Amino acid sequence: FCFKTSKQIPKNLLSVLEALSEFKYCCRPVGSHAVVFRFLLRILSDFAPEMEELGVPECLCDHLRCHPRLLPSVLAVERRANSKAVQYKLLHSLGDFVSRLEPPSRVQCYFGLLVTLSETTWLDPSYVMTALRRLVFCPSSSLSWQVGMKVLITCRRVLLNHQQAVIYKPMVRLLHHLASYQPCIDLRDRAALYLRLLTHAGSTPLASLFHPNAGEITQLAQQLTPVLPKTYRLVHGPVPFLHFFKSLDERRKLGILDKQCAVFVLPETSNKIGEEENSGQKAASDAEMVPQSVMARGREHQNNFDHDDDNDIKNNNWQRRWGDFADDHRFPEEWLSLDLNQRSDDVDGDAEGEDDDDDHDDDEGPSNAAAAFGSGGYRAGADDPSLSSGSPSSSSSSSSSRPAGRGRRCGNAIAGPISMSGSRRQSFLRMLDSYHELLRQKPASIRLPFVLKQETVHASSAESSDWSDGPKQLFSLELTFSASEHFVPIEPIRIPFISEVVSSAGDGARHSGGFPGMNKLLLKVQPISPVPTSFGVKIAFNDSAGHMFFGQLETFHVAFQDLFLPVRLPQDWWSHLFECIWMGAIRQPCWSVKVLDLERKAVHELVRSQLGAFIVPCQVQLPEEDFDFEQEEYFDRWRASSSYEDEASPHMGDEDDDRFKVELLVETICTIIFIPPGYHLLMRFTISSHSTIVRILTDRFQLLSYMDAFFLAWRRTATAAEEEAQNSLTQSS
């Protein structure tokens, strides 16, 4: 209005834009940004002849140079200009700007402007070709795949909208460079294609190739019929004709009879354990000797299957049968050749020659052991209350017949590794460092054997009757598993083919128990934290008719016992590790105690059948159990006697009576269990005739919450076995 009234155009017209400088930083369609560009569009519309005198093209270029985000608004002003002359002047100024832009690598911020310039047929294409040449040949810039594709798209626009004679030389040079020296194979192939089209075809064939008749494309799309497979979504429970279940046989073959399915590599040992047993028989003492029959139970699960004939060895090798050698369950073979089996009695024999060294090493022993455990979350031995007053303590995996009286403590509070000679102790501490480094580099996974089997659907319900004549052959099966915060995500399992189980006689009978009717799957689960968890299983597959199926299978549970793994050390070293952890070399020791009112035979059977792979086979030198088994045995005999005699019997309470004399036989078995990713669970069973004291130590207190259910299952198993024995006796009588 001011311009039209005064009939004069001020020279500093565009200076007023600085009052609304925020338009450079906020590109919203409302606000100062919209006001400024509508003002510029009004100037181009009303004062087109004076646009160069006002400096509008230079203003737009300056804004673009500093703020590339303004490019859409600048191009919108150019498209809405009502004069071809105005558009020509604007595009000429913008083309000159982008072709001279410094540094050349900034050209990639203005591909929208380059495409607009290349699609303008009446504009000289030299601006676009100069900008592309400077960008491609710039030594300081390397083209990514995205930038390279944008360069080729701009080249294609130039090929389609400009005469071949005008663009031939610069375009050939540009495409030849891209086809020869570009690292990305996609860009090289696309540039080579455009180069062949440029050199062997004219503008008209290129136009027909890149811009076919739109009517023909529409007609072709109408003639095509989409072919989509029929999809079934089975939402009412598991897929009725597929059965997904755990395979319990492999764990039973390992000697573990706890009705779980996880498998592991049996611990390896050298011949030193057998030599120690033989030497121990000659130098046995009342409290330190381990009967060979009790010690052998720790390896009975291994020997039962390692010394059979060749056929049994082949049948019981789950690693070979399931195609997984479980490297994360093993330790380096050279560890078997190291000699750390020097016990305290050996050290006593050499005490005269090593008194000074041993005294010095004994002072440093606990701190060194704790330092070795430091990388795994352990600390120096602290004064734990349980250790100072009746702490869980043990003499070994042994049995001892001792006179009446409370158990006594050993004089040396830290035996085992601390009682080694100096050189052997240092070797043991270095071994602990290597052990924790192994756990860190190769975290262990839980291996769960499963079976996926296709079965015939019996019409027992309305839903199952719909699938009584279901698909007989399934293809491209994919099993996906639900996520858990306690486990690393499980990788999907893909099965190429499975068919219905063939039960007819003849050749089909051979396949009724194997492939293709049944697929064995070894599921690897890596714990982040050892928490029993349930997993859902989803499945997708095709049938022979091409139909698509989506459904779910049975949910499975990773039980507490599935987390049990043998320690990844030679069995010769288990006793040293047990002693070191038990005597306080962990950061936050968590103790618990359980009392099992079970007979000795039942406890031995349960330990052997459910924890046989984790029994420490060598002597464990720790303080004896403080529980007064003599008093308990005395009360048991008194109660048994009082049930058969009259209360007024003159012999009752007579301590000189032979019926109340107690001769104890207490046995001790130690077990050490590795719980991935890096925890340990130690149990010491002190077994008498009618009761057992179980002392438990772990470095993760949450594990103790599962021990009640664990031993409750033991009690139920023992009760069921006792009832079965009584029933068999009743039937035989």
C-alpha distance (Angstrom), angle and dihedral (degrees) to the residues before:
residue distance angle dihedral
F1 . . .
C2 3.81 . .
F3 3.81 91.4 .
K4 3.79 93.3 50.6
T5 3.81 92.4 46.6
S6 3.81 97.9 47.1
K7 3.82 95.3 36.7
Q8 3.82 87.5 -141.0
I9 3.80 132.8 106.6
P10 3.81 115.2 -144.4
K11 3.77 117.3 -133.6
N12 3.80 93.2 -135.3
L13 3.77 95.1 53.6
L14 3.81 96.0 130.7
S15 3.79 92.7 48.5
V16 3.79 88.8 83.4
L17 3.83 88.4 68.1
E18 3.78 90.1 72.7
A19 3.79 88.6 68.4
L20 3.81 86.8 67.5
S21 3.80 97.2 40.3
E22 3.80 91.9 145.5
F23 3.82 88.0 80.5
K24 3.83 87.1 79.2
Y25 3.79 92.6 63.9
C26 3.81 104.4 34.1
C27 3.81 115.9 56.0
R28 3.79 98.7 -178.1
P29 3.82 116.0 140.9
V30 3.81 89.0 -118.0
G31 3.75 131.9 51.8
S32 3.79 130.5 35.4
H33 3.81 93.7 -23.5
A34 3.79 92.7 60.5
V35 3.82 92.0 42.7
V36 3.81 93.5 53.7
F37 3.80 97.3 47.9
R38 3.80 93.1 44.2
F39 3.80 86.8 52.5
L40 3.83 90.2 52.1
L41 3.80 91.2 47.7
R42 3.83 89.9 51.3
I43 3.82 89.8 52.0
L44 3.82 91.1 51.6
S45 3.77 90.3 49.2
D46 3.81 99.1 45.7
F47 3.80 102.1 30.0
A48 3.83 103.9 31.4
P49 3.84 95.5 143.2
E50 3.80 91.4 53.1
M51 3.85 97.0 45.2
E52 3.80 93.3 105.0
E53 3.80 92.2 45.9
L54 3.81 89.1 51.4
G55 3.81 90.5 48.3
V56 3.81 97.4 -126.1
P57 3.87 95.7 148.1
E58 3.81 91.5 48.1
C59 3.81 90.1 47.9
L60 3.80 92.1 53.0
C61 3.81 92.0 47.8
D62 3.79 92.1 49.0
H63 3.79 91.1 51.3
L64 3.82 91.2 49.1
R65 3.79 92.2 48.6
C66 3.80 92.0 57.6
H67 3.80 99.7 30.6
P68 3.86 115.8 31.1
R69 3.82 89.2 179.4
L70 3.84 88.1 76.3
L71 3.84 91.0 67.0
P72 3.86 96.4 98.9
S73 3.80 91.1 52.1
V74 3.83 92.9 46.9
L75 3.82 91.3 50.7
A76 3.82 89.9 47.4
V77 3.82 89.6 55.8
E78 3.82 89.7 50.4
R79 3.82 93.4 49.4
R80 3.83 93.2 48.2
A81 3.79 94.7 50.4
N82 3.83 108.7 117.8
S83 3.81 95.5 -144.2
K84 3.79 131.8 68.3
A85 3.79 88.8 -148.3
V86 3.81 91.0 56.9
Q87 3.81 90.8 48.4
Y88 3.80 90.9 49.2
K89 3.80 92.8 51.3
L90 3.79 92.7 46.7
L91 3.82 94.6 47.2
H92 3.80 91.1 44.4
S93 3.81 90.4 54.2
L94 3.83 92.6 43.9
G95 3.82 91.4 47.7
D96 3.77 92.0 50.9
F97 3.82 88.8 47.6
V98 3.84 96.1 52.3
S99 3.82 93.4 43.2
R100 3.83 91.2 55.3
L101 3.80 97.5 39.9
E102 3.80 116.3 137.2
P103 2.94 129.5 -115.4
P104 3.83 96.3 26.6
S105 3.81 91.8 -138.3
R106 3.82 88.5 71.9
V107 3.82 90.1 68.0
Q108 3.83 88.6 84.9
C109 3.82 88.4 70.1
Y110 3.84 90.8 64.1
F111 3.83 104.9 51.0
G112 3.80 89.6 125.0
L113 3.81 89.1 60.9
L114 3.83 91.5 45.7
V115 3.82 92.0 52.9
T116 3.81 90.5 49.2
L117 3.81 91.0 50.0
S118 3.82 92.3 46.8
E119 3.82 92.5 50.9
T120 3.82 92.2 52.4
T121 3.80 101.6 93.0
W122 3.83 96.7 -168.9
L123 3.82 92.9 54.4
D124 3.78 124.4 90.2
P125 3.88 107.6 -101.4
S126 3.81 91.2 -150.4
Y127 3.81 90.3 91.5
V128 3.80 91.4 59.3
M129 3.81 95.2 41.7
T130 3.82 91.9 48.8
A131 3.81 91.7 50.8
L132 3.83 92.6 47.6
R133 3.80 92.2 46.0
R134 3.80 92.5 51.6
L135 3.81 91.2 48.2
V136 3.82 96.1 47.1
F137 3.80 97.0 41.8
C138 3.80 94.8 42.0
P139 3.84 105.3 122.2
S140 3.81 93.5 -152.1
S141 3.81 96.5 55.0
S142 3.80 128.0 69.9
L143 3.79 117.1 -162.0
S144 3.79 116.5 -122.4
W145 3.79 119.8 -151.4
Q146 3.82 92.1 -99.2
V147 3.82 94.3 49.5
G148 3.81 91.8 43.6
M149 3.80 91.9 52.9
K150 3.80 90.4 50.1
V151 3.84 89.5 52.0
L152 3.81 90.7 52.0
I153 3.81 92.0 47.0
T154 3.80 89.2 53.8
C155 3.82 89.9 48.4
R156 3.79 90.2 52.5
R157 3.80 90.7 52.1
V158 3.80 90.2 51.5
L159 3.82 91.1 49.4
L160 3.79 91.6 52.7
N161 3.79 99.6 44.3
H162 3.82 105.6 37.5
Q163 3.76 136.9 59.2
Q164 3.78 115.0 -91.8
A165 3.80 93.2 -131.7
V166 3.82 91.7 57.9
I167 3.80 97.6 49.8
Y168 3.81 102.0 28.4
K169 3.81 102.0 100.6
P170 3.81 100.5 41.0
M171 3.82 91.5 40.5
V172 3.83 93.9 49.9
R173 3.79 91.1 49.7
L174 3.81 92.0 48.5
L175 3.83 96.2 46.5
H176 3.81 92.9 43.5
H177 3.79 90.5 54.4
L178 3.80 92.1 49.7
A179 3.82 92.9 46.1
S180 3.80 92.7 49.5
Y181 3.79 108.2 35.8
Q182 3.80 108.0 22.8
P183 3.86 110.5 112.9
C184 3.82 94.3 -148.3
I185 3.80 111.2 85.3
D186 3.82 92.4 -152.1
L187 3.79 91.7 57.8
R188 3.81 92.2 44.2
D189 3.81 92.9 52.0
R190 3.80 94.3 45.5
A191 3.81 92.2 47.2
A192 3.84 90.9 48.9
L193 3.82 89.7 51.4
Y194 3.80 92.7 51.4
L195 3.80 89.8 46.3
R196 3.82 92.4 54.5
L197 3.80 91.2 46.9
L198 3.80 90.7 50.5
T199 3.79 94.7 49.2
H200 3.84 97.7 40.2
A201 3.81 104.5 33.8
G202 3.77 136.4 47.5
S203 3.78 131.7 -130.2
T204 3.81 94.0 -89.5
P205 3.84 96.2 54.5
L206 3.78 89.3 44.5
A207 3.79 90.7 52.3
S208 3.80 91.6 49.6
L209 3.80 90.1 47.8
F210 3.80 97.6 48.4
H211 3.81 96.5 31.8
P212 3.81 108.4 39.0
N213 3.77 122.5 -179.5
A214 3.79 107.9 -69.9
G215 3.80 91.5 -148.0
E216 3.79 92.3 57.5
I217 3.79 91.2 50.8
T218 3.80 91.0 50.8
Q219 3.80 91.3 48.8
L220 3.80 91.5 48.3
A221 3.80 91.3 50.9
Q222 3.82 90.1 52.5
Q223 3.78 92.3 51.3
L224 3.82 94.4 52.0
T225 3.79 115.5 90.6
P226 3.82 116.3 -153.8
V227 3.80 112.3 -124.1
L228 3.80 111.2 -154.0
P229 3.80 123.8 169.2
K230 3.77 118.3 -116.9
T231 3.79 109.0 -101.8
Y232 3.80 127.6 -145.8
R233 3.79 121.6 -167.2
L234 3.79 112.7 -162.8
V235 3.78 103.0 -157.1
H236 3.81 102.0 156.6
G237 3.78 102.0 85.7
P238 3.81 129.6 -60.7
V239 3.80 121.5 -15.5
P240 3.82 103.0 -80.3
F241 3.81 97.3 -141.7
L242 3.84 96.7 46.1
H243 3.81 125.9 71.0
F244 3.81 120.2 -163.1
F245 3.80 113.1 -172.5
K246 3.80 142.6 151.2
S247 3.79 121.6 -95.6
L248 3.82 107.2 -131.7
D249 3.82 97.5 177.9
E250 3.80 96.4 82.4
R251 3.80 94.1 56.5
R252 3.81 91.3 46.9
K253 3.79 89.2 53.8
L254 3.81 87.7 56.2
G255 3.81 88.2 58.7
I256 3.83 96.3 -106.9
L257 3.81 111.5 126.8
D258 3.82 101.9 179.3
K259 3.84 96.0 115.7
Q260 3.81 92.8 -110.8
C261 3.80 126.3 118.4
A262 3.84 111.1 -143.4
V263 3.81 114.4 122.1
F264 3.77 130.5 -157.8
V265 3.78 141.8 173.6
L266 3.78 112.1 -83.7
P267 3.79 112.5 -117.6
E268 3.77 117.0 -96.9
T269 3.76 124.3 -132.3
S270 3.77 139.0 -178.5
N271 3.79 127.5 -130.2
K272 3.80 90.8 -92.7
I273 3.78 92.8 90.7
G274 3.77 92.0 58.4
E275 3.78 90.7 45.8
E276 3.79 89.9 51.0
E277 3.78 90.6 51.8
N278 3.79 92.1 51.5
S279 3.79 93.1 46.6
G280 3.79 90.8 44.7
Q281 3.77 91.8 57.7
K282 3.80 89.5 61.4
A283 3.83 96.4 46.7
A284 3.80 101.7 35.8
S285 3.79 119.8 151.4
D286 3.79 130.5 -168.0
A287 3.80 96.8 -100.3
E288 3.82 104.0 24.4
M289 3.77 105.9 44.0
V290 3.83 119.8 105.9
P291 3.81 114.9 -156.0
Q292 3.74 111.2 -128.0
S293 3.79 91.3 -128.3
V294 3.82 91.9 59.3
M295 3.81 95.6 40.9
A296 3.78 92.3 48.5
R297 3.79 90.6 60.5
G298 3.78 88.5 73.0
R299 3.79 89.4 66.7
E300 3.77 101.6 27.1
H301 3.81 90.5 101.0
Q302 3.80 88.6 59.0
N303 3.78 99.7 41.4
N304 3.80 93.4 48.8
F305 3.79 89.7 68.9
D306 3.79 103.4 25.8
H307 3.79 98.1 62.5
D308 3.80 101.6 45.6
D309 3.75 125.0 102.3
D310 3.80 123.2 -68.9
N311 3.78 93.4 -94.0
D312 3.80 92.5 56.1
I313 3.79 91.6 47.3
K314 3.77 89.9 53.7
N315 3.80 93.0 47.1
N316 3.83 94.3 48.8
N317 3.82 98.0 47.8
W318 3.81 99.2 101.9
Q319 3.82 93.2 174.9
R320 3.78 92.2 62.0
R321 3.78 94.7 39.1
W322 3.81 94.6 50.1
G323 3.81 95.3 37.0
D324 3.81 97.7 -120.4
F325 3.80 122.9 110.7
A326 3.83 92.9 -170.7
D327 3.79 98.8 -134.7
D328 3.81 89.8 177.8
H329 3.82 89.1 64.3
R330 3.79 95.0 54.8
F331 3.78 136.6 78.3
P332 3.83 128.9 -145.8
E333 3.79 111.5 -72.3
E334 3.80 92.0 -132.5
W335 3.81 88.6 69.9
L336 3.80 88.5 71.7
S337 3.80 91.0 64.4
L338 3.83 95.4 54.0
D339 3.82 115.8 103.5
L340 3.79 112.2 -137.7
N341 3.78 97.5 137.1
Q342 3.81 95.5 110.2
R343 3.79 107.5 131.4
S344 3.77 131.3 -162.8
D345 3.81 93.2 -96.2
D346 3.81 89.0 57.9
V347 3.76 90.2 50.5
D348 3.80 91.5 50.5
G349 3.77 90.0 57.0
D350 3.80 90.4 56.9
A351 3.78 95.6 39.8
E352 3.78 95.6 112.2
G353 3.77 93.2 59.4
E354 3.80 96.8 41.2
D355 3.81 105.7 35.4
D356 3.77 95.5 118.5
D357 3.77 95.3 43.3
D358 3.77 93.4 45.8
D359 3.79 93.0 49.3
H360 3.77 90.1 52.1
D361 3.79 92.3 45.9
D362 3.79 93.1 47.2
D363 3.77 89.0 58.5
E364 3.78 91.4 52.4
G365 3.80 96.7 37.5
P366 3.82 102.2 91.9
S367 3.78 94.8 44.1
N368 3.79 92.2 47.1
A369 3.78 91.4 49.6
A370 3.77 91.0 49.7
A371 3.80 90.6 48.1
A372 3.77 89.5 54.1
F373 3.79 89.4 52.1
G374 3.79 92.2 45.3
S375 3.80 95.6 93.8
G376 3.78 90.4 54.7
G377 3.77 97.6 50.5
Y378 3.80 99.6 -87.4
R379 3.78 131.6 132.1
A380 3.74 140.0 -159.9
G381 3.79 115.2 -71.3
A382 3.79 109.4 -80.8
D383 3.77 130.6 -167.8
D384 3.77 98.0 -92.9
P385 3.81 113.3 -167.6
S386 3.76 91.3 -130.6
L387 3.80 90.1 55.2
S388 3.78 94.0 49.9
S389 3.79 96.8 48.8
G390 3.75 116.3 33.6
S391 3.78 96.3 -36.9
P392 3.77 119.5 -177.3
S393 3.75 102.6 -81.7
S394 3.71 138.3 165.6
S395 3.76 143.6 -169.4
S396 3.82 97.7 -149.7
S397 3.76 143.7 -73.9
S398 3.75 84.6 -55.8
S399 3.76 147.5 114.7
S400 3.78 121.5 -126.5
S401 3.76 131.3 -170.1
R402 3.81 105.9 -154.6
P403 3.81 135.2 163.3
A404 3.77 124.2 -96.2
G405 3.77 116.8 -70.7
R406 3.77 140.7 80.1
G407 3.77 119.8 -56.4
R408 3.77 114.4 -93.1
R409 3.80 129.0 -139.4
C410 3.75 123.3 -117.0
G411 3.76 115.4 -109.9
N412 3.80 93.7 -125.3
A413 3.81 107.8 66.4
I414 3.79 94.2 -162.4
A415 3.77 112.7 41.6
G416 3.77 132.9 159.2
P417 3.82 110.7 43.2
I418 3.79 92.5 17.3
S419 3.79 90.8 54.9
M420 3.80 92.6 55.0
S421 3.74 121.9 109.0
G422 3.80 116.6 -93.6
S423 3.80 98.9 -99.5
R424 3.79 93.9 44.5
R425 3.78 92.0 47.9
Q426 3.79 91.2 52.8
S427 3.81 89.1 50.1
F428 3.80 89.5 51.6
L429 3.81 92.3 50.7
R430 3.79 91.0 49.4
M431 3.77 87.5 50.3
L432 3.82 90.0 54.9
D433 3.79 90.1 53.1
S434 3.80 90.2 51.0
Y435 3.80 90.1 46.0
H436 3.81 94.0 55.6
E437 3.79 91.4 43.1
L438 3.81 88.3 53.9
L439 3.81 90.9 51.4
R440 3.79 90.1 50.4
Q441 3.80 97.0 47.1
K442 3.82 97.0 41.3
P443 3.81 110.3 31.0
A444 3.78 110.8 -162.4
S445 3.80 123.3 -115.5
I446 3.78 129.8 -152.7
R447 3.81 113.7 -119.2
L448 3.79 117.2 -149.6
P449 3.83 118.3 -175.4
F450 3.80 113.1 -144.1
V451 3.78 135.5 177.6
L452 3.81 124.8 -144.3
K453 3.78 110.6 -161.3
Q454 3.78 133.3 175.8
E455 3.76 113.1 -138.9
T456 3.77 138.1 -176.7
V457 3.80 113.2 -96.8
H458 3.81 114.4 -126.4
A459 3.80 114.8 -149.6
S460 3.80 96.7 -119.3
S461 3.81 94.9 136.1
A462 3.78 139.8 21.2
E463 3.80 91.9 -101.3
S464 3.79 95.8 47.6
S465 3.79 91.1 47.5
D466 3.80 88.6 63.0
W467 3.82 88.5 62.6
S468 3.80 99.0 39.7
D469 3.80 86.5 105.4
G470 3.81 94.3 36.9
P471 3.81 128.3 144.2
K472 3.79 115.2 -52.0
Q473 3.80 97.3 -163.1
L474 3.78 126.4 41.2
F475 3.81 126.3 -164.5
S476 3.81 136.4 -166.0
L477 3.78 97.0 10.2
E478 3.81 116.0 -171.6
L479 3.80 121.9 -168.3
T480 3.81 117.6 -162.1
F481 3.79 124.7 -174.7
S482 3.78 132.2 -145.5
A483 3.79 119.0 -107.3
S484 3.79 126.6 -110.4
E485 3.78 130.7 -168.8
H486 3.80 89.1 -136.5
F487 3.82 97.5 56.3
V488 3.78 137.9 48.6
P489 3.84 108.9 -104.2
I490 3.80 110.1 -85.9
E491 3.78 115.5 -120.9
P492 3.85 115.0 -119.9
I493 3.80 116.9 -102.6
R494 3.81 119.5 -135.6
I495 3.80 123.3 -159.7
P496 3.80 119.1 -171.0
F497 3.81 99.9 -154.3
I498 3.78 144.5 -0.5
S499 3.79 131.0 168.7
E500 3.76 138.4 -170.9
V501 3.81 115.9 -73.3
V502 3.78 112.0 -93.8
S503 3.79 112.3 -140.4
S504 3.79 100.6 167.8
A505 3.78 122.2 114.1
G506 3.75 122.9 -98.1
D507 3.76 125.7 36.7
G508 3.79 92.4 -14.0
A509 3.78 91.9 62.6
R510 3.77 90.5 68.0
H511 3.81 91.2 64.4
S512 3.79 98.2 43.4
G513 3.81 91.6 97.2
G514 3.80 100.6 34.6
F515 3.77 145.1 26.0
P516 3.01 130.5 12.4
G517 3.80 93.1 21.0
M518 3.80 93.8 43.8
N519 3.79 131.9 33.0
K520 3.81 122.8 -162.3
L521 3.80 113.9 -143.7
L522 3.81 125.4 -170.3
L523 3.79 106.7 -155.5
K524 3.82 116.6 -156.0
V525 3.80 114.8 -153.4
Q526 3.81 120.1 -177.4
P527 3.83 113.9 -159.8
I528 3.78 121.9 -139.3
S529 3.79 90.0 -174.4
P530 3.83 123.1 6.1
V531 3.80 101.0 -109.7
P532 3.85 122.8 138.9
T533 3.79 106.0 -115.5
S534 3.80 139.9 -180.0
F535 3.80 121.1 -133.0
G536 3.76 129.8 -157.6
V537 3.80 119.5 -141.2
K538 3.81 124.6 -148.2
I539 3.78 123.1 -169.5
A540 3.80 136.0 -163.9
F541 3.82 125.6 -174.6
N542 3.80 146.3 147.5
D543 3.77 129.9 -123.1
S544 3.79 128.9 -141.8
A545 3.84 90.8 -88.8
G546 3.79 92.5 57.1
H547 3.80 95.1 -107.3
M548 3.80 117.5 148.6
F549 3.81 121.8 -130.8
F550 3.79 129.1 -164.9
G551 3.77 121.5 -175.3
Q552 3.78 146.2 118.7
L553 3.78 137.2 -99.1
E554 3.79 132.8 -144.7
T555 3.80 115.9 -57.2
F556 3.80 113.6 -116.4
H557 3.79 130.6 -154.6
V558 3.80 129.7 -140.6
A559 3.80 100.9 -142.6
F560 3.78 128.6 -152.5
Q561 3.81 91.8 -107.0
D562 3.81 90.1 52.3
L563 3.81 87.4 67.6
F564 3.82 92.1 61.3
L565 3.80 114.5 110.0
P566 3.80 131.0 166.4
V567 3.78 116.2 -105.3
R568 3.80 110.1 -92.6
L569 3.77 93.6 -121.1
P570 3.80 134.0 90.9
Q571 3.79 110.5 -84.8
D572 3.82 88.9 -117.6
W573 3.82 87.7 70.6
W574 3.79 99.2 45.6
S575 3.77 93.6 89.4
H576 3.83 91.7 52.3
L577 3.79 91.3 49.6
F578 3.80 91.5 46.0
E579 3.80 92.3 52.2
C580 3.79 93.3 46.0
I581 3.82 93.5 51.9
W582 3.79 95.4 39.1
M583 3.80 94.2 53.2
G584 3.81 94.4 57.9
A585 3.81 109.8 -82.9
I586 3.80 94.0 135.1
R587 3.76 128.8 90.7
Q588 3.81 100.8 -124.3
P589 3.80 110.8 11.8
C590 3.79 114.3 -161.1
W591 3.81 116.6 -158.4
S592 3.76 133.8 -167.5
V593 3.77 137.7 164.2
K594 3.81 132.7 -150.1
V595 3.80 129.9 -169.1
L596 3.80 116.7 -147.4
D597 3.82 115.0 -162.8
L598 3.78 93.1 -157.3
E599 3.75 134.4 123.7
R600 3.78 119.0 -96.8
K601 3.78 93.1 -113.1
A602 3.81 92.5 51.4
V603 3.81 92.6 50.3
H604 3.79 92.1 48.5
E605 3.79 90.5 50.3
L606 3.81 92.9 48.5
V607 3.80 93.9 47.4
R608 3.78 91.6 46.9
S609 3.82 95.4 46.2
Q610 3.82 99.4 40.7
L611 3.81 105.6 26.2
G612 3.80 101.9 23.4
A613 3.79 94.2 117.5
F614 3.81 91.6 54.6
I615 3.80 101.6 48.0
V616 3.80 114.6 122.2
P617 3.82 102.3 -120.9
C618 3.83 97.7 -162.0
Q619 3.78 131.4 63.8
V620 3.80 115.7 -76.1
Q621 3.79 111.1 -154.1
L622 3.79 109.4 -150.7
P623 3.84 135.3 130.7
E624 3.77 115.3 -72.3
E625 3.79 125.7 -100.1
D626 3.83 113.8 -84.8
F627 3.78 96.0 -152.2
D628 3.83 112.2 117.5
F629 3.79 101.0 -124.1
E630 3.82 90.8 166.8
Q631 3.78 93.4 63.4
E632 3.78 91.8 46.1
E633 3.80 91.2 49.4
Y634 3.80 89.8 48.9
F635 3.81 92.7 53.3
D636 3.79 91.4 46.3
R637 3.80 90.9 55.1
W638 3.80 91.5 44.3
R639 3.81 91.8 52.7
A640 3.81 91.2 46.2
S641 3.80 91.0 50.3
S642 3.81 94.8 45.8
S643 3.78 91.3 55.5
Y644 3.82 90.8 63.8
E645 3.79 102.4 35.9
D646 3.76 134.2 62.7
E647 3.78 115.9 -98.2
A648 3.80 90.4 -123.5
S649 3.77 93.6 57.7
P650 3.80 109.2 138.0
H651 3.78 91.1 -138.9
M652 3.78 95.5 59.9
G653 3.76 112.8 114.4
D654 3.77 93.6 13.8
E655 3.78 102.3 138.1
D656 3.80 91.2 -165.5
D657 3.79 89.6 64.9
D658 3.82 110.4 114.1
R659 3.77 89.5 -136.2
F660 3.82 90.9 70.6
K661 3.75 99.2 44.6
V662 3.80 108.6 116.3
E663 3.76 125.7 -150.2
L664 3.81 108.2 -176.0
L665 3.76 126.9 -144.9
V666 3.80 109.0 -173.6
E667 3.78 121.8 178.1
T668 3.78 127.4 -168.3
I669 3.78 127.8 -156.3
C670 3.80 123.0 -178.2
T671 3.78 125.0 -157.5
I672 3.80 128.9 -172.3
I673 3.81 121.1 -166.0
F674 3.78 129.4 -171.8
I675 3.82 114.1 -139.9
P676 3.82 112.6 -164.5
P677 2.92 137.5 -93.5
G678 3.83 92.0 31.0
Y679 3.80 115.4 -43.9
H680 3.80 134.9 111.5
L681 3.79 133.2 -145.6
L682 3.81 116.9 -159.9
M683 3.80 124.5 -170.1
R684 3.76 129.0 -178.1
F685 3.81 116.9 -164.4
T686 3.81 115.1 -158.7
I687 3.80 103.6 -169.9
S688 3.78 127.7 -163.6
S689 3.79 130.3 168.6
H690 3.82 98.6 -77.7
S691 3.80 107.1 6.4
T692 3.78 141.0 40.5
I693 3.79 130.1 -154.6
V694 3.82 112.3 -148.7
R695 3.80 114.9 -164.6
I696 3.81 113.2 -165.4
L697 3.80 129.1 -162.2
T698 3.79 127.8 179.5
D699 3.78 139.4 158.8
R700 3.84 92.5 -134.2
F701 3.78 113.9 61.7
Q702 3.83 93.7 -160.4
L703 3.81 89.6 69.9
L704 3.80 90.6 67.2
S705 3.81 90.4 66.3
Y706 3.81 89.8 68.7
M707 3.80 96.2 51.1
D708 3.83 96.1 82.5
A709 3.80 92.1 58.4
F710 3.80 89.9 41.6
F711 3.82 94.1 57.4
L712 3.80 92.7 37.0
A713 3.79 86.9 62.9
W714 3.81 87.6 52.1
R715 3.80 91.0 54.5
R716 3.80 91.4 49.6
T717 3.79 91.1 48.9
A718 3.80 91.9 50.1
T719 3.82 91.7 47.2
A720 3.79 92.1 49.5
A721 3.81 91.3 48.8
E722 3.82 90.9 49.7
E723 3.81 92.3 49.6
E724 3.79 90.8 48.0
A725 3.81 90.7 51.5
Q726 3.79 91.5 49.7
N727 3.80 91.7 49.0
S728 3.79 91.3 50.5
L729 3.80 90.3 50.5
T730 3.79 90.9 48.5
Q731 3.79 92.2 50.2
S732 3.80 93.0 46.7
S733 3.82 91.6 50.2
